[in-house]
Amino acid sequence: MLDHLIKGATVVDGTGAPARVADVGVRDGRVAVVAPSVTEESRTREQARGLVLAPGFVDPHTHYDAQLFWDPCATPSLNHGVTTVVGGNCGFTLAPLNPERPDDADYTRRMMAKVEGMSLVALEEGAPWSWHSFGEYLDALEGRIAVNAGFMVGHCALRRYVMGPDAVGGQPSPEQLERMLALFHEAMAAGAWGLSTTQSSTHSDGDGAPVASRHAGPDELLALSRAVAEHEGTQLEAIVAGCLDRFSDAEIDLFVQMSAVAGRPLNWNVLTIDAAVPGRVPRQLVPSERARGAGGRVVALTMPILTPMNMSLGTFCALNLIPGWGDVLGLPVPERIARLRDPGVRAELLRRAMSEEAGVFRRLAHFDRYVIGDTYCAANEGLTGRVVGDIAAERGQEPFACLVEICAKDELRTVLWPMPSDNDPDSWALRAETWNHEDVMLGGSDAGAHLDRMCGAPYTTRFLGDCLRGRRLVGLEQAVKMLTDDPAHLFGLRGRGRIAEGYHADLVLFDPERIDAGTAALVHDLPGGSPRLDSRASGVHAVWVNGVEVIRHDVVTGAVPGTVLRSGRDTRTVSTR
């Protein structure tokens, strides 16, 4: 007998094959049968005529490492059909923690709050912090999550465990490097997916210092990469400064060497596609071309939607990452307001924001295209939803000066929404072309991080809605493949990413006429009442993880059938040699 039978669905199986109407039966957590008509008895069944049944979506770049403890459903990703998440990215993980230094947990929490925009209160109150080894961290999640989740080992945690405070600014001795490698092997033996690391200039810890892995030299990175090769089903993920704009020659060489010595794919985040910067995409794909010739593979993640990100002059955000801006925006609020009101200071900030060194952050310098969000004083009443350029014209002010005055009256609490500069037809045409590249994959949501700034988790449903009823840049079958089988194949997931007999029953049932994502709205549902942006799904009828219903009409069921996906057991080796 089947556990559940879905009758008459339009099955899009993840392979890219044409959709077909079929019945799909589930038994013991797996797809038992896919056929035009299934007559076998089932404990439960539903009619799905006119609805699309797809494999559960795989999000290759999340930061749900902490959130899964207080939110086993990884919302809102699960609401949008994501059944498998990859965590431990960008060099940041909550484990391992050295038992001889209890304060390392506090350092880690403060680092995650700063670099990944997580609520410090939520980190302190919402996770048990009961582990030391990476295996103990994985065990703490086992049996209590609604999604499938796999995790890389963060280079910063490895360094901190072995080197302590010297991890920031120091170099490991030969003995420390050996200990780091032994710790890394131990983590991968326990099921970690491989190494994640960052050398990005935007990543600093809770003390404002460059995070630990930024101090690692090529020899250390290559030693860890070689260790990856010794374990089945493992990967590399890396971030460097050039990921935001254009790689340097040294960064290209590093990516190629890391992937080649590991014999494993390396993915990086995120490829920004903008027709106004035509040279960026070719430059960013040079590592992929060179890696293939060297016995490696370098994969660029890119988002298929434009993810709005709010800004503020009062709290840490992307504006702080513009060269020269952090010095001003890091001042106490009264002093910050005084400096921002200084015409000379504003002129210098604008110059730096529009300079070549600002890289991809140059797009943030168009202050006339900012939309005013929430305001907090009577003087700003009625400005919410208005464009700064229009307000500035009415007041006879330069746009940046106008924006500063609005924010100053709110004591810098004003929420700002920059309108994207790359929402033009040429940029979308370039995206569609780039998505076809063999070393470009959809992803990069950062779900679980930057919670009060952005909400990238709904990219799956928004992309499908755009493919079905919007720009229609990609057909439905190919779009589903890009969200399911492609990432499953990259990570070597065993029995996931397709609807086929014997595969795990990770499934999404949706209405093609309604599938979409709602506008992100601020909610206060984190531990301690901290805020985050949330987006509701439209048109998602149901989601199953390992054959168990976890979502029905955008409401979680409370079931926790997810699996902690461990390398080797749940992933196979995707060799690049």
Disulfide bonds with the S-S distance in Angstrom:
none
